[in-house]
Amino acid sequence: MKYRKKILSLIVLLGLFFGAYFVYQFYKTFFWDNTKFEEKVAFVHVYEDDSFDDLLDKLSPLLISTNDFTAAAVKKGYNTRIKPGKFAIKKGSSNNDVVNSLRSKSLIVRVTFNNQERIQNLAGRVAQQIAPDSLTLLNAFLDPVFLKENGLNESNALSIYLPNSYDFFWNTTAENFRDKMWSSFNKFWTAERIAKAKKLGFKPKEVIYLAAIIQKETVKTDERQRVAGVYVNRLKRRMKLQADPTVIYGIKHKMKNFDTVIKRVLYKDLKVKSPYNTYQNRGLPPGPITMPDISSIQAVLNPEKHNYIYFVADPSNPGYHLFASNARQHNRNKKKYTDWLDKQRVYR
């Protein structure tokens, strides 16, 4: 009888032990804190073609035990149904919390870009902020079908991307990003703006071309309308724009080296044959030489009314320019600038 009681007691003890162990393992697997990072929140980027093993590699630096996470993920069926996106994991999260976070909607990220010189630069900048890589983005930006359908080409494709901040899901496609930019471009061009452009003799994209020149000519936003007025006056008189930034861009374009630094435009540079050289070609270049700010676009649409047709950098007021309405005054202003360049030993 005593023997049977001992056996029964042992069974009860073993049952309690295994029961307690099961409860311990259950809570440890699903409900205990499994994070080891110090920040309040950590982010995980899951790509479209990531496997569960790829995900575990990304979670490994963030979790105390990937084995416990795997057990929880398998039990919840997540290991065979992972989804792409950017997800937030809060410090102190259990495996149950982590799985639920990874099952939730991908986070929205704010994509910001400005003043990119070329469409290739834009692709690289955007690729730092959303899932598609720069080559995938560039292929979408320069997709021949998209360009043809919307009256664009490789030279002016950059003109539809207006510098700003935009909200996207991190795992948005390159095509979706491009299409939203095209939609934003068309929304920007209200009837009022289109009317202003038409009054000046411009199409919306041509406003961008001129705004890009103004962007390169002056960093001073309070001077951009005056500079715009100079170029509008030149175009009205059927004069060549003769904009130094287009010469610099033309040299870079011809050399296929946009890392080239040119601080001083020489007379020989003005003779370089390039569709962007406005000393050689009348009218606007075939596309923007950079991505202009909205302030530069607005400057073109609202140019200052004056009689100036020349301007040159003002050495006594850095960032600003000296304006002239005739060649004699301009040559005096130009001499001040070239003398200053010589004094500073800026020869190229």
TORZAPA-272327 format. One record per residue (C-alpha): y, z, x; chain; residue in three letters. Coordinates in steps of 0.1 Angstrom, whole numbers, always signed. Example, Ala and Ser with C-alpha at 12.3 -4.5 7.8 and 13.67 -1.06 7.14 Angstrom:
BEGIN
+-------+-------+-------+-------+-----+
! north !    up !  east ! chain ! res !
+-------+-------+-------+-------+-----+
!   -45 !   +78 !  +123 !     A ! ala !
!   -11 !   +71 !  +137 !     A ! ser !
+-------+-------+-------+-------+-----+
This chain:
BEGIN
+-------+-------+-------+-------+-----+
! north !    up !  east ! chain ! res !
+-------+-------+-------+-------+-----+
!    +0 !    +0 !    +0 !     A ! met !
!   +24 !   +10 !   +28 !     A ! lys !
!   +14 !   -23 !   +46 !     A ! tyr !
!   +23 !   -43 !   +15 !     A ! arg !
!   +57 !   -25 !   +12 !     A ! lys !
!   +65 !   -32 !   +48 !     A ! lys !
!   +57 !   -69 !   +43 !     A ! ile !
!   +78 !   -70 !   +12 !     A ! leu !
!  +107 !   -52 !   +30 !     A ! ser !
!  +104 !   -77 !   +59 !     A ! leu !
!  +105 !  -106 !   +34 !     A ! ile !
!  +136 !   -92 !   +17 !     A ! val !
!  +153 !   -86 !   +51 !     A ! leu !
!  +144 !  -121 !   +62 !     A ! leu !
!  +157 !  -135 !   +29 !     A ! gly !
!  +190 !  -115 !   +33 !     A ! leu !
!  +193 !  -127 !   +69 !     A ! phe !
!  +187 !  -164 !   +61 !     A ! phe !
!  +209 !  -161 !   +31 !     A ! gly !
!  +237 !  -145 !   +52 !     A ! ala !
!  +232 !  -172 !   +78 !     A ! tyr !
!  +234 !  -199 !   +52 !     A ! phe !
!  +266 !  -185 !   +38 !     A ! val !
!  +280 !  -181 !   +73 !     A ! tyr !
!  +271 !  -217 !   +82 !     A ! gln !
!  +284 !  -230 !   +49 !     A ! phe !
!  +318 !  -213 !   +52 !     A ! tyr !
!  +320 !  -222 !   +90 !     A ! lys !
!  +312 !  -258 !   +82 !     A ! thr !
!  +336 !  -263 !   +53 !     A ! phe !
!  +362 !  -235 !   +51 !     A ! phe !
!  +370 !  -220 !   +85 !     A ! trp !
!  +398 !  -232 !  +107 !     A ! asp !
!  +385 !  -259 !  +129 !     A ! asn !
!  +418 !  -270 !  +146 !     A ! thr !
!  +427 !  -264 !  +182 !     A ! lys !
!  +461 !  -281 !  +186 !     A ! phe !
!  +493 !  -260 !  +189 !     A ! glu !
!  +517 !  -282 !  +168 !     A ! glu !
!  +522 !  -276 !  +131 !     A ! lys !
!  +507 !  -310 !  +124 !     A ! val !
!  +488 !  -336 !  +143 !     A ! ala !
!  +485 !  -373 !  +133 !     A ! phe !
!  +454 !  -395 !  +134 !     A ! val !
!  +456 !  -433 !  +134 !     A ! his !
!  +425 !  -450 !  +119 !     A ! val !
!  +422 !  -488 !  +124 !     A ! tyr !
!  +406 !  -512 !  +100 !     A ! glu !
!  +376 !  -518 !  +122 !     A ! asp !
!  +371 !  -482 !  +134 !     A ! asp !
!  +337 !  -467 !  +131 !     A ! ser !
!  +329 !  -430 !  +124 !     A ! phe !
!  +322 !  -426 !  +161 !     A ! asp !
!  +356 !  -440 !  +169 !     A ! asp !
!  +371 !  -415 !  +145 !     A ! leu !
!  +352 !  -386 !  +162 !     A ! leu !
!  +366 !  -397 !  +195 !     A ! asp !
!  +402 !  -394 !  +181 !     A ! lys !
!  +395 !  -361 !  +164 !     A ! leu !
!  +378 !  -345 !  +195 !     A ! ser !
!  +410 !  -333 !  +211 !     A ! pro !
!  +421 !  -318 !  +178 !     A ! leu !
!  +390 !  -300 !  +166 !     A ! leu !
!  +371 !  -270 !  +178 !     A ! ile !
!  +338 !  -285 !  +168 !     A ! ser !
!  +332 !  -321 !  +160 !     A ! thr !
!  +296 !  -313 !  +151 !     A ! asn !
!  +308 !  -290 !  +123 !     A ! asp !
!  +332 !  -317 !  +111 !     A ! phe !
!  +304 !  -343 !  +112 !     A ! thr !
!  +282 !  -320 !   +91 !     A ! ala !
!  +310 !  -316 !   +65 !     A ! ala !
!  +318 !  -353 !   +65 !     A ! ala !
!  +282 !  -363 !   +60 !     A ! val !
!  +278 !  -337 !   +31 !     A ! lys !
!  +309 !  -351 !   +14 !     A ! lys !
!  +299 !  -387 !   +20 !     A ! gly !
!  +330 !  -395 !   +41 !     A ! tyr !
!  +311 !  -407 !   +72 !     A ! asn !
!  +302 !  -440 !   +55 !     A ! thr !
!  +335 !  -444 !   +36 !     A ! arg !
!  +363 !  -439 !   +62 !     A ! ile !
!  +396 !  -456 !   +54 !     A ! lys !
!  +423 !  -470 !   +77 !     A ! pro !
!  +458 !  -455 !   +79 !     A ! gly !
!  +479 !  -428 !   +95 !     A ! lys !
!  +469 !  -393 !   +84 !     A ! phe !
!  +483 !  -358 !   +89 !     A ! ala !
!  +462 !  -328 !   +98 !     A ! ile !
!  +478 !  -294 !   +95 !     A ! lys !
!  +472 !  -267 !  +120 !     A ! lys !
!  +446 !  -242 !  +105 !     A ! gly !
!  +428 !  -269 !   +85 !     A ! ser !
!  +392 !  -264 !   +76 !     A ! ser !
!  +368 !  -294 !   +79 !     A ! asn !
!  +370 !  -297 !   +41 !     A ! asn !
!  +408 !  -299 !   +44 !     A ! asp !
!  +405 !  -325 !   +72 !     A ! val !
!  +381 !  -347 !   +52 !     A ! val !
!  +404 !  -345 !   +22 !     A ! asn !
!  +434 !  -354 !   +44 !     A ! ser !
!  +416 !  -384 !   +58 !     A ! leu !
!  +406 !  -395 !   +23 !     A ! arg !
!  +442 !  -393 !   +11 !     A ! ser !
!  +467 !  -422 !   +11 !     A ! lys !
!  +479 !  -434 !   +45 !     A ! ser !
!  +513 !  -419 !   +54 !     A ! leu !
!  +544 !  -439 !   +50 !     A ! ile !
!  +562 !  -446 !   +83 !     A ! val !
!  +598 !  -456 !   +88 !     A ! arg !
!  +600 !  -488 !  +109 !     A ! val !
!  +633 !  -492 !  +127 !     A ! thr !
!  +645 !  -521 !  +149 !     A ! phe !
!  +678 !  -536 !  +160 !     A ! asn !
!  +693 !  -560 !  +185 !     A ! asn !
!  +661 !  -577 !  +196 !     A ! gln !
!  +669 !  -607 !  +217 !     A ! glu !
!  +639 !  -628 !  +206 !     A ! arg !
!  +612 !  -629 !  +180 !     A ! ile !
!  +587 !  -618 !  +207 !     A ! gln !
!  +608 !  -587 !  +214 !     A ! asn !
!  +608 !  -579 !  +177 !     A ! leu !
!  +570 !  -582 !  +175 !     A ! ala !
!  +567 !  -558 !  +204 !     A ! gly !
!  +591 !  -533 !  +189 !     A ! arg !
!  +574 !  -533 !  +155 !     A ! val !
!  +539 !  -530 !  +170 !     A ! ala !
!  +549 !  -496 !  +185 !     A ! gln !
!  +554 !  -483 !  +149 !     A ! gln !
!  +526 !  -498 !  +127 !     A ! ile !
!  +490 !  -508 !  +131 !     A ! ala !
!  +491 !  -546 !  +138 !     A ! pro !
!  +495 !  -554 !  +175 !     A ! asp !
!  +523 !  -576 !  +188 !     A ! ser !
!  +503 !  -608 !  +190 !     A ! leu !
!  +491 !  -604 !  +154 !     A ! thr !
!  +527 !  -598 !  +143 !     A ! leu !
!  +541 !  -627 !  +163 !     A ! leu !
!  +515 !  -651 !  +148 !     A ! asn !
!  +525 !  -640 !  +113 !     A ! ala !
!  +562 !  -644 !  +122 !     A ! phe !
!  +557 !  -679 !  +135 !     A ! leu !
!  +530 !  -690 !  +110 !     A ! asp !
!  +538 !  -727 !  +105 !     A ! pro !
!  +531 !  -726 !   +68 !     A ! val !
!  +554 !  -696 !   +62 !     A ! phe !
!  +581 !  -712 !   +83 !     A ! leu !
!  +579 !  -746 !   +65 !     A ! lys !
!  +578 !  -731 !   +30 !     A ! glu !
!  +610 !  -711 !   +37 !     A ! asn !
!  +630 !  -737 !   +56 !     A ! gly !
!  +626 !  -720 !   +89 !     A ! leu !
!  +614 !  -730 !  +124 !     A ! asn !
!  +606 !  -712 !  +157 !     A ! glu !
!  +642 !  -714 !  +168 !     A ! ser !
!  +657 !  -696 !  +138 !     A ! asn !
!  +628 !  -674 !  +127 !     A ! ala !
!  +645 !  -643 !  +140 !     A ! leu !
!  +674 !  -647 !  +117 !     A ! ser !
!  +656 !  -633 !   +86 !     A ! ile !
!  +649 !  -599 !  +102 !     A ! tyr !
!  +679 !  -577 !   +94 !     A ! leu !
!  +682 !  -546 !  +116 !     A ! pro !
!  +676 !  -515 !   +96 !     A ! asn !
!  +650 !  -489 !   +88 !     A ! ser !
!  +622 !  -498 !   +64 !     A ! tyr !
!  +593 !  -478 !   +49 !     A ! asp !
!  +558 !  -491 !   +53 !     A ! phe !
!  +522 !  -477 !   +52 !     A ! phe !
!  +512 !  -475 !   +88 !     A ! trp !
!  +482 !  -498 !   +82 !     A ! asn !
!  +502 !  -525 !   +65 !     A ! thr !
!  +493 !  -561 !   +75 !     A ! thr !
!  +515 !  -583 !   +97 !     A ! ala !
!  +518 !  -607 !   +68 !     A ! glu !
!  +529 !  -580 !   +44 !     A ! asn !
!  +555 !  -568 !   +69 !     A ! phe !
!  +569 !  -603 !   +74 !     A ! arg !
!  +570 !  -610 !   +36 !     A ! asp !
!  +589 !  -577 !   +30 !     A ! lys !
!  +614 !  -587 !   +56 !     A ! met !
!  +619 !  -621 !   +39 !     A ! trp !
!  +623 !  -604 !    +6 !     A ! ser !
!  +649 !  -580 !   +21 !     A ! ser !
!  +668 !  -609 !   +37 !     A ! phe !
!  +670 !  -627 !    +3 !     A ! asn !
!  +682 !  -594 !   -14 !     A ! lys !
!  +709 !  -590 !   +13 !     A ! phe !
!  +723 !  -624 !    +4 !     A ! trp !
!  +740 !  -616 !   -28 !     A ! thr !
!  +759 !  -641 !   -48 !     A ! ala !
!  +791 !  -627 !   -33 !     A ! glu !
!  +780 !  -630 !    +3 !     A ! arg !
!  +767 !  -665 !    -3 !     A ! ile !
!  +800 !  -675 !   -18 !     A ! ala !
!  +819 !  -661 !   +12 !     A ! lys !
!  +796 !  -680 !   +36 !     A ! ala !
!  +800 !  -712 !   +16 !     A ! lys !
!  +838 !  -709 !   +16 !     A ! lys !
!  +836 !  -708 !   +55 !     A ! leu !
!  +813 !  -738 !   +55 !     A ! gly !
!  +781 !  -718 !   +64 !     A ! phe !
!  +746 !  -714 !   +51 !     A ! lys !
!  +733 !  -678 !   +52 !     A ! pro !
!  +712 !  -685 !   +84 !     A ! lys !
!  +742 !  -700 !  +101 !     A ! glu !
!  +762 !  -668 !   +95 !     A ! val !
!  +734 !  -650 !  +114 !     A ! ile !
!  +738 !  -675 !  +143 !     A ! tyr !
!  +775 !  -669 !  +147 !     A ! leu !
!  +771 !  -632 !  +141 !     A ! ala !
!  +746 !  -631 !  +170 !     A ! ala !
!  +772 !  -646 !  +193 !     A ! ile !
!  +798 !  -620 !  +182 !     A ! ile !
!  +772 !  -593 !  +187 !     A ! gln !
!  +769 !  -604 !  +223 !     A ! lys !
!  +806 !  -609 !  +228 !     A ! glu !
!  +818 !  -574 !  +219 !     A ! thr !
!  +803 !  -540 !  +215 !     A ! val !
!  +834 !  -528 !  +197 !     A ! lys !
!  +828 !  -529 !  +160 !     A ! thr !
!  +865 !  -527 !  +153 !     A ! asp !
!  +871 !  -559 !  +172 !     A ! glu !
!  +843 !  -580 !  +157 !     A ! arg !
!  +864 !  -594 !  +128 !     A ! gln !
!  +890 !  -606 !  +153 !     A ! arg !
!  +864 !  -623 !  +175 !     A ! val !
!  +849 !  -639 !  +143 !     A ! ala !
!  +884 !  -652 !  +134 !     A ! gly !
!  +886 !  -669 !  +168 !     A ! val !
!  +853 !  -688 !  +163 !     A ! tyr !
!  +862 !  -697 !  +127 !     A ! val !
!  +895 !  -711 !  +139 !     A ! asn !
!  +877 !  -731 !  +166 !     A ! arg !
!  +852 !  -745 !  +141 !     A ! leu !
!  +880 !  -755 !  +117 !     A ! lys !
!  +897 !  -774 !  +145 !     A ! arg !
!  +864 !  -790 !  +154 !     A ! arg !
!  +866 !  -774 !  +189 !     A ! met !
!  +835 !  -764 !  +208 !     A ! lys !
!  +827 !  -727 !  +205 !     A ! leu !
!  +825 !  -724 !  +243 !     A ! gln !
!  +808 !  -690 !  +240 !     A ! ala !
!  +796 !  -675 !  +273 !     A ! asp !
!  +767 !  -656 !  +257 !     A ! pro !
!  +752 !  -689 !  +246 !     A ! thr !
!  +754 !  -702 !  +281 !     A ! val !
!  +735 !  -671 !  +294 !     A ! ile !
!  +709 !  -674 !  +267 !     A ! tyr !
!  +705 !  -711 !  +274 !     A ! gly !
!  +698 !  -704 !  +311 !     A ! ile !
!  +673 !  -677 !  +302 !     A ! lys !
!  +656 !  -701 !  +277 !     A ! his !
!  +655 !  -729 !  +302 !     A ! lys !
!  +641 !  -707 !  +330 !     A ! met !
!  +617 !  -690 !  +305 !     A ! lys !
!  +628 !  -657 !  +320 !     A ! asn !
!  +646 !  -634 !  +296 !     A ! phe !
!  +647 !  -606 !  +321 !     A ! asp !
!  +674 !  -625 !  +341 !     A ! thr !
!  +706 !  -606 !  +345 !     A ! val !
!  +738 !  -626 !  +346 !     A ! ile !
!  +771 !  -606 !  +347 !     A ! lys !
!  +794 !  -635 !  +355 !     A ! arg !
!  +792 !  -670 !  +341 !     A ! val !
!  +800 !  -696 !  +368 !     A ! leu !
!  +815 !  -731 !  +363 !     A ! tyr !
!  +782 !  -746 !  +372 !     A ! lys !
!  +765 !  -726 !  +344 !     A ! asp !
!  +787 !  -743 !  +319 !     A ! leu !
!  +771 !  -776 !  +327 !     A ! lys !
!  +735 !  -765 !  +322 !     A ! val !
!  +718 !  -787 !  +296 !     A ! lys !
!  +705 !  -766 !  +268 !     A ! ser !
!  +707 !  -768 !  +230 !     A ! pro !
!  +722 !  -733 !  +231 !     A ! tyr !
!  +750 !  -742 !  +255 !     A ! asn !
!  +781 !  -743 !  +233 !     A ! thr !
!  +802 !  -756 !  +261 !     A ! tyr !
!  +781 !  -788 !  +261 !     A ! gln !
!  +772 !  -790 !  +223 !     A ! asn !
!  +796 !  -789 !  +194 !     A ! arg !
!  +789 !  -765 !  +165 !     A ! gly !
!  +765 !  -736 !  +163 !     A ! leu !
!  +733 !  -732 !  +184 !     A ! pro !
!  +699 !  -740 !  +168 !     A ! pro !
!  +692 !  -703 !  +162 !     A ! gly !
!  +704 !  -668 !  +168 !     A ! pro !
!  +707 !  -657 !  +205 !     A ! ile !
!  +700 !  -621 !  +195 !     A ! thr !
!  +695 !  -600 !  +163 !     A ! met !
!  +730 !  -591 !  +151 !     A ! pro !
!  +740 !  -558 !  +135 !     A ! asp !
!  +751 !  -558 !   +99 !     A ! ile !
!  +786 !  -552 !  +111 !     A ! ser !
!  +786 !  -585 !  +130 !     A ! ser !
!  +773 !  -603 !   +99 !     A ! ile !
!  +800 !  -587 !   +78 !     A ! gln !
!  +826 !  -597 !  +105 !     A ! ala !
!  +817 !  -634 !  +101 !     A ! val !
!  +819 !  -631 !   +63 !     A ! leu !
!  +853 !  -614 !   +65 !     A ! asn !
!  +870 !  -628 !   +96 !     A ! pro !
!  +904 !  -617 !  +106 !     A ! glu !
!  +931 !  -642 !   +98 !     A ! lys !
!  +952 !  -651 !  +129 !     A ! his !
!  +961 !  -680 !  +151 !     A ! asn !
!  +940 !  -670 !  +182 !     A ! tyr !
!  +916 !  -696 !  +196 !     A ! ile !
!  +909 !  -679 !  +230 !     A ! tyr !
!  +899 !  -645 !  +243 !     A ! phe !
!  +887 !  -630 !  +275 !     A ! val !
!  +876 !  -595 !  +285 !     A ! ala !
!  +904 !  -570 !  +291 !     A ! asp !
!  +899 !  -553 !  +324 !     A ! pro !
!  +925 !  -526 !  +315 !     A ! ser !
!  +907 !  -517 !  +283 !     A ! asn !
!  +869 !  -517 !  +288 !     A ! pro !
!  +849 !  -532 !  +260 !     A ! gly !
!  +879 !  -549 !  +244 !     A ! tyr !
!  +895 !  -584 !  +249 !     A ! his !
!  +928 !  -602 !  +254 !     A ! leu !
!  +935 !  -628 !  +228 !     A ! phe !
!  +957 !  -659 !  +230 !     A ! ala !
!  +967 !  -687 !  +207 !     A ! ser !
!  +974 !  -712 !  +234 !     A ! asn !
!  +959 !  -723 !  +267 !     A ! ala !
!  +988 !  -711 !  +289 !     A ! arg !
!  +985 !  -675 !  +277 !     A ! gln !
!  +948 !  -677 !  +279 !     A ! his !
!  +949 !  -688 !  +315 !     A ! asn !
!  +971 !  -659 !  +324 !     A ! arg !
!  +947 !  -635 !  +306 !     A ! asn !
!  +917 !  -652 !  +323 !     A ! lys !
!  +932 !  -648 !  +358 !     A ! lys !
!  +936 !  -610 !  +352 !     A ! lys !
!  +899 !  -609 !  +343 !     A ! tyr !
!  +886 !  -631 !  +372 !     A ! thr !
!  +908 !  -612 !  +397 !     A ! asp !
!  +892 !  -579 !  +384 !     A ! trp !
!  +857 !  -594 !  +388 !     A ! leu !
!  +865 !  -604 !  +424 !     A ! asp !
!  +878 !  -570 !  +431 !     A ! lys !
!  +846 !  -554 !  +417 !     A ! gln !
!  +826 !  -579 !  +438 !     A ! arg !
!  +809 !  -593 !  +407 !     A ! val !
!  +799 !  -628 !  +418 !     A ! tyr !
!  +769 !  -634 !  +395 !     A ! arg !
+-------+-------+-------+-------+-----+
